[in-house]
Amino acid sequence: MRIVAGTHKGRRLRVPSTNSVRPTPDRVREAVFSTLGDVAGTDVLDLFAGSGALGLEALSRGAAHCTFVERDREVASILRDNVATLGLEDRVEILQMSHEPALGRLTQRGDRFDLLFMDPPYTMLTQVDEAVAAALPRLLAAGGLVVVEGPLPTQARLGLPTVFQRRYGNTLISIYAEEQH
């Protein structure tokens, strides 16, 4: 697994050897970021971060800051190593906790994100959709985007318009947009 583009293009990332982590393949990340366009200056939330590939790709492409949420201690340790290897500690926050308390903490602090990546364990997608949908009004900046990776034929139900959807093998990538206020 490597960073596809930006200031860290070609740099390799460590990937957890656990079955609970499904890293987003390079070609899929490339397609997602081609669709997203310029992410420079954005604040990013990477839920279920795993190795951090999506958030680190965004940082390599100029995102200002990324908050990673990863509950598994061993996986979070690999994520920290990837952040340190790329020298991005000053642009990153890692919350080692489950998504629900993390969403509570972020909304309580008043954090707002321009871009949210969500790649939960497929068996948790419905539960995650409900928690994220409830937090989105206080979490997503006006005009913000949510990128969801999930199994076919399941589609996230976040209450936002779908602006992009494409199948990659057995995976469905969907991008939802918060309406400008």
N, CA, C and O of each residue as an XYZ file, in Angstrom:
724
protein
N       0.850     -1.160      0.000
C       0.000      0.000      0.000
C       0.900      1.229      0.000
O       1.888      1.291      0.732
N       0.545      2.205     -0.832
C       1.367      3.408     -0.936
C       0.487      4.648     -1.086
O      -0.698      4.551     -1.404
N       1.084      5.803     -0.853
C       0.405      7.073     -1.118
C       0.423      7.275     -2.636
O       1.469      7.114     -3.265
N      -0.707      7.619     -3.221
C      -0.849      7.674     -4.669
C      -0.354      8.990     -5.262
O       0.239      8.990     -6.341
N      -0.587     10.121     -4.573
C      -0.237     11.423     -5.159
C       0.076     12.434     -4.064
O      -0.131     12.175     -2.879
N       0.573     13.575     -4.480
C       0.854     14.656     -3.544
C       2.291     14.651     -3.049
O       3.169     14.043     -3.661
N       2.520     15.333     -1.937
C       3.878     15.520     -1.415
C       4.528     14.226     -0.944
O       5.754     14.146     -0.862
N       3.733     13.222     -0.635
C       4.262     11.939     -0.161
C       4.042     10.810     -1.169
O       4.059      9.634     -0.807
N       3.835     11.179     -2.437
C       3.571     10.196     -3.493
C       4.627      9.096     -3.481
O       5.829      9.354     -3.420
N       4.132      7.854     -3.541
C       5.020      6.702     -3.611
C       5.463      6.150     -2.264
O       6.002      5.045     -2.197
N       5.242      6.905     -1.186
C       5.657      6.436      0.141
C       4.785      5.255      0.555
O       3.567      5.275      0.383
N       5.414      4.251      1.091
C       4.711      3.042      1.525
C       4.107      3.227      2.913
O       4.663      3.917      3.767
N       2.955      2.593      3.113
C       2.279      2.597      4.410
C       2.268      1.185      4.962
O       2.122      0.212      4.222
N       2.423      1.089      6.266
C       2.254     -0.212      6.922
C       0.764     -0.514      6.978
O      -0.057      0.386      7.150
N       0.430     -1.769      6.834
C      -0.961     -2.205      6.867
C      -1.100     -3.275      7.948
O      -0.304     -4.213      7.992
N      -2.097     -3.148      8.815
C      -2.308     -4.171      9.851
C      -2.544     -5.542      9.225
O      -3.158     -5.652      8.164
N      -2.051     -6.583      9.890
C      -2.207     -7.940      9.363
C      -3.433     -8.633      9.938
O      -3.522     -9.861      9.931
N      -4.372     -7.844     10.433
C      -5.591     -8.398     11.012
C      -6.685     -8.476      9.952
O      -6.711     -7.679      9.014
N      -7.580     -9.434     10.107
C      -8.693     -9.577      9.160
C      -9.738     -8.484      9.306
O     -10.594     -8.327      8.435
N      -9.681     -7.721     10.404
C     -10.696     -6.691     10.635
C     -10.433     -5.418      9.826
O     -11.284     -4.529      9.785
N      -9.274     -5.321      9.187
C      -8.930     -4.125      8.413
C      -8.891     -4.490      6.935
O      -8.219     -5.440      6.534
N      -9.632     -3.711      6.122
C      -9.666     -3.868      4.671
C      -9.128     -2.587      4.052
O      -9.909     -1.672      3.791
N      -7.834     -2.486      3.807
C      -7.309     -1.236      3.245
C      -7.924     -0.939      1.876
O      -8.116     -1.838      1.057
N      -8.224      0.327      1.648
C      -8.762      0.740      0.353
C      -7.639      0.644     -0.673
O      -6.606      1.292     -0.508
N      -7.818     -0.151     -1.728
C      -6.754     -0.325     -2.730
C      -6.332      1.002     -3.376
O      -7.121      1.943     -3.461
N      -5.089      1.057     -3.824
C      -4.535      2.264     -4.436
C      -5.415      2.783     -5.574
O      -5.692      3.981     -5.650
N      -5.853      1.888     -6.454
C      -6.631      2.342     -7.617
C      -7.977      2.930     -7.205
O      -8.479      3.846     -7.856
N      -8.561      2.409     -6.129
C      -9.836      2.947     -5.653
C      -9.608      4.323     -5.016
O     -10.384      5.250     -5.247
N      -8.542      4.456     -4.213
C      -8.224      5.770     -3.623
C      -7.965      6.799     -4.720
O      -8.414      7.941     -4.623
N      -7.244      6.396     -5.757
C      -6.970      7.302     -6.873
C      -8.284      7.767     -7.513
O      -8.452      8.954     -7.796
N      -9.203      6.841     -7.738
C     -10.498      7.194     -8.333
C     -11.294      8.118     -7.413
O     -11.897      9.084     -7.881
N     -11.302      7.833     -6.118
C     -12.032      8.673     -5.158
C     -11.475     10.093     -5.174
O     -12.233     11.060     -5.248
N     -10.157     10.218     -5.105
C      -9.571     11.558     -5.057
C      -9.679     12.285     -6.397
O      -9.750     13.514     -6.421
N      -9.692     11.559     -7.501
C      -9.937     12.198     -8.798
C     -11.336     12.786     -8.828
O     -11.552     13.864     -9.381
N     -12.286     12.075     -8.231
C     -13.660     12.565     -8.166
C     -13.776     13.756     -7.214
O     -14.478     14.724     -7.510
N     -13.083     13.686     -6.064
C     -13.157     14.765     -5.080
C     -12.524     16.047     -5.594
O     -12.986     17.139     -5.261
N     -11.479     15.934     -6.394
C     -10.769     17.123     -6.870
C      -9.848     17.672     -5.796
O      -9.289     16.913     -5.004
N      -9.692     18.970     -5.766
C      -8.752     19.642     -4.870
C      -9.224     19.552     -3.420
O     -10.320     20.007     -3.092
N      -8.402     18.969     -2.559
C      -8.732     18.871     -1.133
C      -7.834     19.782     -0.289
O      -7.852     19.710      0.940
N      -7.054     20.633     -0.949
C      -6.124     21.520     -0.234
C      -6.879     22.387      0.766
O      -7.918     22.968      0.452
N      -6.328     22.460      1.983
C      -6.883     23.317      3.019
C      -8.074     22.752      3.762
O      -8.626     23.426      4.632
N      -8.487     21.536      3.448
C      -9.672     20.966      4.085
C      -9.350     20.343      5.442
O      -8.211     19.971      5.725
N     -10.383     20.241      6.265
C     -10.316     19.492      7.518
C     -11.016     18.165      7.275
O     -12.143     18.128      6.782
N     -10.339     17.075      7.624
C     -10.789     15.734      7.267
C     -11.021     14.907      8.527
O     -10.276     15.016      9.500
N     -12.064     14.080      8.497
C     -12.330     13.090      9.531
C     -12.292     11.723      8.872
O     -13.034     11.468      7.923
N     -11.430     10.839      9.372
C     -11.305      9.484      8.854
C     -11.788      8.520      9.934
O     -11.022      8.120     10.811
N     -13.080      8.149      9.859
C     -13.662      7.195     10.802
C     -13.248      5.786     10.401
O     -13.135      5.489      9.212
N     -13.021      4.923     11.374
C     -12.589      3.553     11.099
C     -11.328      3.607     10.249
O     -11.253      2.983      9.190
N     -10.341      4.354     10.720
C      -9.173      4.733      9.937
C      -8.284      3.577      9.508
O      -7.676      3.645      8.440
N      -8.188      2.530     10.296
C      -7.277      1.447      9.927
C      -5.858      1.975      9.791
O      -5.348      2.623     10.705
N      -5.218      1.708      8.669
C      -3.844      2.166      8.430
C      -3.773      3.675      8.224
O      -2.694      4.265      8.279
N      -4.930      4.299      7.986
C      -4.969      5.741      7.748
C      -4.809      6.118      6.291
O      -4.613      7.293      5.980
N      -4.886      5.156      5.391
C      -4.598      5.405      3.977
C      -5.416      6.553      3.378
O      -4.868      7.379      2.648
N      -6.712      6.617      3.672
C      -7.538      7.679      3.073
C      -7.170      9.051      3.631
O      -6.959      9.995      2.869
N      -7.091      9.164      4.950
C      -6.730     10.446      5.551
C      -5.320     10.880      5.205
O      -5.082     12.062      4.956
N      -4.379      9.945      5.183
C      -2.995     10.281      4.825
C      -2.888     10.693      3.367
O      -2.094     11.569      3.023
N      -3.680     10.066      2.512
C      -3.728     10.475      1.103
C      -4.224     11.916      0.996
O      -3.682     12.709      0.226
N      -5.264     12.250      1.777
C      -5.790     13.619      1.771
C      -4.725     14.608      2.252
O      -4.568     15.680      1.668
N      -4.000     14.257      3.305
C      -2.939     15.138      3.809
C      -1.837     15.297      2.773
O      -1.327     16.402      2.589
N      -1.464     14.238      2.104
C      -0.443     14.307      1.063
C      -0.879     15.237     -0.066
O      -0.050     15.875     -0.716
N      -2.186     15.304     -0.290
C      -2.738     16.153     -1.356
C      -3.090     17.554     -0.870
O      -3.732     18.314     -1.595
N      -2.678     17.907      0.352
C      -2.825     19.287      0.808
C      -3.882     19.567      1.842
O      -4.075     20.726      2.211
N      -4.586     18.547      2.335
C      -5.559     18.795      3.409
C      -4.825     19.431      4.597
O      -3.666     19.113      4.862
N      -5.503     20.315      5.295
C      -4.877     21.035      6.408
C      -4.701     20.165      7.637
O      -3.676     20.245      8.315
N      -5.700     19.325      7.935
C      -5.688     18.549      9.176
C      -6.565     17.314      8.997
O      -7.549     17.341      8.257
N      -6.196     16.224      9.687
C      -7.024     15.018      9.669
C      -7.157     14.473     11.081
O      -6.167     14.308     11.795
N      -8.379     14.199     11.468
C      -8.668     13.503     12.713
C      -8.988     12.063     12.348
O      -9.910     11.797     11.577
N      -8.221     11.139     12.906
C      -8.412      9.714     12.675
C      -9.113      9.098     13.874
O      -8.783      9.412     15.018
N     -10.075      8.224     13.619
C     -10.747      7.482     14.681
C     -10.511      6.000     14.415
O     -10.906      5.471     13.376
N      -9.858      5.338     15.374
C      -9.568      3.909     15.259
C      -9.598      3.314     16.650
O      -8.826      3.726     17.515
N     -10.471      2.357     16.879
C     -10.631      1.814     18.232
C      -9.611      0.741     18.594
O      -9.254      0.611     19.764
N      -9.134     -0.030     17.622
C      -8.229     -1.140     17.892
C      -6.826     -0.623     18.237
O      -6.222      0.117     17.462
N      -6.326     -1.015     19.388
C      -5.027     -0.519     19.888
C      -3.878     -0.852     18.941
O      -3.058      0.014     18.635
N      -3.810     -2.106     18.471
C      -2.719     -2.504     17.575
C      -2.787     -1.766     16.242
O      -1.766     -1.326     15.715
N      -3.983     -1.636     15.708
C      -4.162     -0.937     14.436
C      -3.824      0.545     14.611
O      -3.174      1.134     13.748
N      -4.259      1.152     15.720
C      -3.946      2.560     15.990
C      -2.434      2.766     16.114
O      -1.921      3.816     15.726
N      -1.724      1.782     16.645
C      -0.266      1.866     16.752
C       0.374      1.917     15.363
O       1.306      2.690     15.136
N      -0.121      1.100     14.439
C       0.373      1.122     13.058
C       0.035      2.455     12.405
O       0.855      3.008     11.672
N      -1.154      2.976     12.659
C      -1.546      4.285     12.150
C      -0.581      5.356     12.655
O      -0.125      6.194     11.878
N      -0.268      5.333     13.953
C       0.686      6.310     14.513
C       2.049      6.201     13.830
O       2.689      7.211     13.539
N       2.488      4.962     13.578
C       3.761      4.753     12.872
C       3.716      5.357     11.469
O       4.678      5.995     11.042
N       2.612      5.164     10.752
C       2.477      5.728      9.409
C       2.522      7.253      9.442
O       3.160      7.881      8.597
N       1.843      7.840     10.417
C       1.843      9.297     10.570
C       3.269      9.793     10.842
O       3.719     10.765     10.236
N       3.970      9.120     11.750
C       5.339      9.520     12.100
C       6.289      9.340     10.922
O       7.138     10.196     10.676
N       6.156      8.240     10.196
C       7.015      7.987      9.033
C       6.887      9.106      8.005
O       7.869      9.487      7.368
N       5.674      9.629      7.848
C       5.435     10.713      6.891
C       5.708     12.093      7.493
O       5.670     13.098      6.782
N       5.983     12.146      8.800
C       6.267     13.419      9.458
C       5.056     14.340      9.534
O       5.195     15.556      9.403
N       3.880     13.778      9.742
C       2.640     14.561      9.717
C       2.018     14.764     11.095
O       0.851     15.145     11.185
N       2.762     14.522     12.160
C       2.197     14.595     13.513
C       1.515     15.926     13.818
O       0.516     15.959     14.537
N       2.044     17.022     13.277
C       1.485     18.346     13.572
C       0.165     18.627     12.841
O      -0.480     19.642     13.104
N      -0.235     17.746     11.939
C      -1.476     17.943     11.177
C      -2.491     16.847     11.447
O      -3.451     16.677     10.695
N      -2.271     16.092     12.540
C      -3.075     14.903     12.800
C      -3.505     14.840     14.261
O      -2.768     15.238     15.163
N      -4.718     14.330     14.469
C      -5.180     13.930     15.796
C      -5.684     12.506     15.648
O      -6.429     12.198     14.719
N      -5.275     11.634     16.569
C      -5.740     10.251     16.552
C      -6.561     10.008     17.808
O      -6.067     10.152     18.927
N      -7.821      9.637     17.609
C      -8.701      9.280     18.713
C      -8.813      7.766     18.726
O      -9.435      7.175     17.843
N      -8.208      7.139     19.730
C      -8.273      5.688     19.830
C      -9.496      5.323     20.658
O      -9.423      5.152     21.875
N     -10.609      5.209     19.968
C     -11.895      4.887     20.599
C     -12.880      4.484     19.528
O     -12.622      4.641     18.334
N     -14.001      3.968     19.960
C     -15.065      3.582     19.056
C     -15.696      4.830     18.417
O     -15.539      5.943     18.920
N     -16.402      4.628     17.315
C     -16.954      5.759     16.566
C     -17.978      6.565     17.359
O     -18.003      7.789     17.233
N     -18.825      5.930     18.171
C     -19.877      6.676     18.866
C     -19.321      7.667     19.889
O     -19.715      8.833     19.856
N     -18.417      7.261     20.803
C     -17.853      8.268     21.708
C     -17.019      9.313     20.963
O     -16.970     10.475     21.366
N     -16.369      8.898     19.881
C     -15.583      9.861     19.105
C     -16.494     10.928     18.485
O     -16.190     12.120     18.544
N     -17.609     10.494     17.894
C     -18.549     11.453     17.313
C     -19.086     12.381     18.390
O     -19.233     13.580     18.154
N     -19.382     11.840     19.579
C     -19.840     12.670     20.693
C     -18.817     13.712     21.086
O     -19.156     14.879     21.279
N     -17.552     13.295     21.206
C     -16.489     14.232     21.580
C     -16.303     15.323     20.527
O     -16.174     16.501     20.859
N     -16.290     14.927     19.273
C     -16.068     15.896     18.191
C     -17.209     16.916     18.109
O     -16.960     18.109     17.937
N     -18.455     16.453     18.231
C     -19.579     17.389     18.168
C     -19.606     18.280     19.404
O     -19.934     19.463     19.309
N     -19.265     17.722     20.559
C     -19.230     18.522     21.792
C     -18.191     19.639     21.693
O     -18.415     20.749     22.175
N     -17.058     19.338     21.067
C     -16.008     20.350     20.885
C     -16.363     21.366     19.807
O     -15.750     22.430     19.719
N     -17.358     21.030     18.989
C     -17.748     21.938     17.906
C     -16.898     21.792     16.658
O     -16.888     22.685     15.811
N     -16.179     20.672     16.530
C     -15.356     20.445     15.338
C     -16.243     20.306     14.111
O     -17.318     19.710     14.171
N     -15.781     20.860     13.000
C     -16.485     20.761     11.714
C     -15.501     20.249     10.674
O     -14.328     20.624     10.676
N     -15.988     19.394      9.788
C     -15.132     18.781      8.785
C     -15.672     19.028      7.386
O     -16.880     19.014      7.150
N     -14.740     19.255      6.464
C     -15.092     19.451      5.057
C     -15.236     18.119      4.334
O     -15.942     18.008      3.331
N     -14.547     17.106      4.870
C     -14.501     15.806      4.214
C     -14.488     14.722      5.281
O     -13.676     14.756      6.206
N     -15.393     13.763      5.145
C     -15.484     12.661      6.094
C     -15.377     11.354      5.324
O     -16.146     11.100      4.397
N     -14.404     10.519      5.721
C     -14.266      9.181      5.154
C     -14.860      8.182      6.128
O     -14.593      8.239      7.329
N     -15.665      7.269      5.609
C     -16.316      6.286      6.458
C     -16.201      4.912      5.794
O     -16.822      4.651      4.764
N     -15.397      4.047      6.401
C     -15.193      2.699      5.881
C     -15.300      1.708      7.035
O     -14.308      1.095      7.428
N     -16.520      1.553      7.581
C     -16.692      0.690      8.753
C     -16.670     -0.787      8.381
O     -16.787     -1.141      7.208
N     -16.518     -1.649      9.392
C     -16.727     -3.075      9.117
C     -18.113     -3.236      8.483
O     -19.092     -2.664      8.962
N     -18.183     -3.999      7.429
C     -19.432     -4.105      6.678
C     -20.603     -4.559      7.540
O     -21.740     -4.161      7.290
N     -20.343     -5.386      8.548
C     -21.425     -5.868      9.402
C     -21.995     -4.766     10.292
O     -23.075     -4.928     10.859
N     -21.277     -3.640     10.420
C     -21.718     -2.533     11.279
C     -22.317     -1.370     10.496
O     -22.697     -0.362     11.093
N     -22.408     -1.487      9.179
C     -22.767     -0.334      8.351
C     -24.077      0.328      8.765
O     -24.128      1.556      8.848
N     -25.127     -0.427      9.025
C     -26.413      0.160      9.392
C     -26.318      0.913     10.715
O     -26.819      2.032     10.829
N     -25.682      0.310     11.713
C     -25.504      0.955     13.018
C     -24.677      2.234     12.881
O     -24.991      3.251     13.500
N     -23.635      2.179     12.081
C     -22.774      3.350     11.878
C     -23.536      4.448     11.156
O     -23.436      5.620     11.520
N     -24.305      4.071     10.126
C     -25.108      5.057      9.386
C     -25.967      5.884     10.339
O     -26.024      7.109     10.228
N     -26.635      5.208     11.278
C     -27.532      5.895     12.211
C     -26.767      6.876     13.090
O     -27.204      8.012     13.274
N     -25.631      6.452     13.632
C     -24.836      7.325     14.509
C     -24.274      8.517     13.737
O     -24.301      9.649     14.222
N     -23.769      8.257     12.543
C     -23.181      9.335     11.741
C     -24.272     10.290     11.251
O     -24.089     11.506     11.299
N     -25.396      9.759     10.784
C     -26.496     10.613     10.304
C     -26.960     11.565     11.405
O     -27.254     12.730     11.138
N     -27.026     11.070     12.639
C     -27.452     11.919     13.759
C     -26.431     13.022     14.053
O     -26.811     14.119     14.461
N     -25.139     12.743     13.849
C     -24.089     13.723     14.158
C     -23.786     14.679     13.005
O     -23.229     15.754     13.231
N     -24.139     14.311     11.783
C     -23.746     15.106     10.612
C     -24.131     16.585     10.670
O     -23.313     17.427     10.302
N     -25.338     16.938     11.115
C     -25.683     18.362     11.123
C     -24.721     19.217     11.971
O     -24.526     20.399     11.689
N     -24.128     18.613     13.005
C     -23.195     19.353     13.861
C     -21.739     19.080     13.510
O     -20.840     19.698     14.080
N     -21.496     18.166     12.582
C     -20.142     17.700     12.293
C     -19.632     18.125     10.923
O     -18.447     18.417     10.763
N     -20.514     18.160      9.943
C     -20.102     18.426      8.567
C     -20.259     19.906      8.240
O     -21.317     20.494      8.464
N     -19.195     20.501      7.710
C     -19.229     21.907      7.305
C     -20.169     22.075      6.113
O     -20.430     21.119      5.384
N     -20.669     23.278      5.921
C     -21.507     23.566      4.757
C     -20.740     23.202      3.498
O     -19.581     23.583      3.335
N     -21.390     22.467      2.612
C     -20.732     22.034      1.388
C     -19.812     20.838      1.577
O     -19.123     20.435      0.639
N     -19.790     20.260      2.785
C     -18.914     19.127      3.075
C     -19.333     17.865      2.343
O     -20.472     17.734      1.893
N     -18.386     16.935      2.233
C     -18.605     15.676      1.529
C     -18.356     14.497      2.456
O     -17.485     14.547      3.325
N     -19.138     13.427      2.258
C     -18.960     12.184      2.995
C     -18.688     11.090      1.970
O     -19.475     10.883      1.046
N     -17.569     10.393      2.139
C     -17.201      9.283      1.257
C     -17.397      7.996      2.040
O     -16.790      7.801      3.093
N     -18.252      7.114      1.517
C     -18.568      5.859      2.200
C     -18.132      4.691      1.331
O     -18.444      4.620      0.142
N     -17.400      3.773      1.963
C     -17.023      2.529      1.300
C     -17.826      1.417      1.953
O     -17.794      1.253      3.172
N     -18.544      0.655      1.140
C     -19.385     -0.406      1.685
C     -19.553     -1.541      0.707
O     -19.097     -1.461     -0.434
N     -20.213     -2.610      1.152
C     -20.417     -3.769      0.289
C     -21.577     -3.548     -0.674
O     -22.517     -2.812     -0.375
N     -21.496     -4.189     -1.822
C     -22.642     -4.187     -2.724
C     -23.706     -5.089     -2.121
O     -23.319     -6.084     -1.509
N     -24.953     -4.853     -2.225
C     -25.604     -3.696     -2.825
C     -25.958     -2.626     -1.798
O     -26.714     -1.704     -2.104
N     -25.421     -2.737     -0.583
C     -25.781     -1.831      0.504
C     -25.372     -0.402      0.194
O     -24.297     -0.152     -0.351
N     -26.235      0.521      0.544
C     -25.942      1.938      0.374
C     -26.194      2.635      1.704
O     -27.180      2.342      2.381
N     -25.310      3.556      2.084
C     -25.470      4.291      3.338
C     -26.742      5.135      3.286
O     -27.160      5.597      2.225
N     -27.337      5.321      4.446
C     -28.536      6.164      4.554
C     -28.211      7.311      5.491
O     -28.431      7.233      6.699
N     -27.690      8.366      4.915
C     -27.217      9.498      5.722
C     -28.113     10.719      5.619
O     -27.894     11.708      6.319
N     -29.115     10.664      4.759
C     -30.003     11.809      4.606
C     -29.391     12.931      3.780
O     -29.843     14.073      3.858
N     -28.382     12.622      3.000
C     -27.726     13.608      2.132
C     -27.855     13.161      0.677
O     -27.962     11.966      0.402
N     -27.844     14.117     -0.259
C     -27.885     13.734     -1.669
C     -26.608     12.990     -2.081
O     -25.505     13.353     -1.672
N     -26.778     11.948     -2.895
C     -25.650     11.208     -3.450
C     -25.157     11.961     -4.684
O     -25.940     12.258     -5.586
N     -23.854     12.272     -4.722
C     -23.301     12.994     -5.871
C     -22.409     12.114     -6.741
O     -22.044     12.489     -7.856
N     -22.060     10.928     -6.212
C     -21.200     10.014     -6.974
C     -21.389      8.622     -6.418
O     -21.529      8.432     -5.209
N     -21.391      7.645     -7.320
C     -21.459      6.267     -6.877
C     -20.822      5.389     -7.949
O     -21.134      5.500     -9.135
N     -19.918      4.510     -7.501
C     -19.273      3.609     -8.451
C     -18.912      2.305     -7.769
O     -18.558      2.271     -6.591
N     -19.009      1.241     -8.533
C     -18.679     -0.102     -8.059
C     -17.228     -0.417     -8.408
O     -16.768     -0.149     -9.518
N     -16.515     -0.992     -7.434
C     -15.161     -1.490     -7.637
C     -15.150     -2.917     -7.093
O     -15.031     -3.124     -5.885
N     -15.276     -3.898     -7.985
C     -15.389     -5.286     -7.535
C     -16.657     -5.448     -6.722
O     -17.744     -5.133     -7.207
N     -16.539     -5.942     -5.473
C     -17.690     -6.115     -4.593
C     -17.896     -4.928     -3.664
O     -18.677     -5.007     -2.716
N     -17.203     -3.834     -3.930
C     -17.263     -2.645     -3.074
C     -17.992     -1.520     -3.793
O     -17.827     -1.321     -4.997
N     -18.796     -0.796     -3.040
C     -19.496      0.373     -3.572
C     -18.939      1.623     -2.897
O     -18.953      1.727     -1.670
N     -18.455      2.561     -3.687
C     -17.999      3.852     -3.176
C     -19.102      4.863     -3.476
O     -19.521      5.022     -4.623
N     -19.563      5.539     -2.431
C     -20.601      6.564     -2.576
C     -20.089      7.856     -1.975
O     -19.442      7.851     -0.928
N     -20.382      8.963     -2.642
C     -20.024     10.283     -2.106
C     -21.318     11.073     -1.958
O     -22.112     11.199     -2.890
N     -21.498     11.601     -0.743
C     -22.691     12.387     -0.402
C     -22.250     13.814     -0.129
O     -21.146     14.048      0.361
N     -23.127     14.780     -0.450
C     -22.781     16.191     -0.278
C     -23.752     16.889      0.658
O     -24.969     16.754      0.533
N     -23.189     17.639      1.598
C     -23.997     18.516      2.459
C     -24.364     19.731      1.623
O     -23.519     20.286      0.920
N     -25.588     20.132      1.697
C     -26.010     21.307      0.926
C     -25.445     22.569      1.562
O     -25.345     22.676      2.784
N     -25.077     23.525      0.708
C     -24.569     24.815      1.188
C     -25.692     25.548      1.891
O     -26.834     25.530      1.432
N     -25.369     26.198      3.011
C     -26.396     26.956      3.742
C     -26.177     28.433      3.569
O     -26.937     29.237      4.108
